[in-house]
Amino acid sequence: MHIQNNVIKKYHHLDEFKRYEIEKLLAQNYSSRQIAKNIGVHHSTVSRELKRNTNIYGIYERVTAQFKYKKRIKFHKSLFKFQVNFKFEKYSILFKKIYEKDFSGIETTHSKIKERFNVAIPCLKTVFNWIKTRKWILKPNEKLRRTYVKGGKRKRNAVSRLVPSDYVFPFWARLKDIDNREEFGH
């Protein structure tokens, strides 16, 4: 809390009761500063409330104000885009169905969907960003590998970076004769 000009700043949202008080005091022709003193908020809060929540006729009604407030909260940027009109919904369903943490990585599943199904597909970087948000169908702890290096910089040689590989096999799926090291080049 911060005290300025005998008004305590609490940095809280206005509730329905305070909106009712604003409506009542406006009907009695109080100014926005007088209303702010009466309900115990800063005058700019009341000013913003009146600016944002008046109806199309320029009249402030608490019911309309509360409705607009709820609507803004519902579509706020922190509410993730998977919850409203998500165009990659089919991709997400397929990803959840095909992805197996123990057998294949995210890149493998992504390329399988890309090859086999005719659905809208985001880029791989977007999929990793979705996973980082923890709001998609897959969470960071559900990945095959805990860490992925962007572009694989400084950890791979030129051949592995320049030769495209569609599939990344987990260790258990790789050929067993490679471990023997009997063959030249292994």
Steps between C-alpha positions, in 0.01 A plus 500: 500500500607853427352820649482808281278809552314327786388224263620146555609335177422131521541404133188282502228467238165662556235255612128503425416687820740785416353516151157533659628790713647671193168467318307637799737795553501585128120518512540760777736705274820438698830564320744215440732637772217513754395147409859381543521652850168341598592149392868526604682467168712732290315741272673357192348160582151647487586696187626184325195306618267760351698517176513122450160392620239747383237356267453609137284794610769635734316396817676305776308196623653257746353194324651602166826595671525163675421318174771692311746436782435124494525496121839677506633258759381203295685615187808640673835406347593293804206272422665262260392474140435124521181571688328716235478438121815289477578425133746220581255301709510196266879510510492501881263202509718304256815594691354375826388176334831426323757633749658243729756635742699176522528432128508820299594861540304811419677551167419143395133533588483837324650358180269193513194725514642718224555201269189294571217743572351792313448746787622851577844469660695759699878521472707293742623806691138595569432152638794533740376844605156352569659233717692765696175683582374193690152566360508270199422126503867425569701635794880544516545201732321272249770534232734218397800725559500757776710756313506595136764736365368752249663416169741263673769766494849422630407144587486336157754473223447646152382171346223444752386862465501509120368151420124502562363231728126448510504267796696508822517150645521449876797296628299182551384505134847529349683200356668280762800412284619860526574444869735208419737728306619203291411670174726774362366849560308417816 
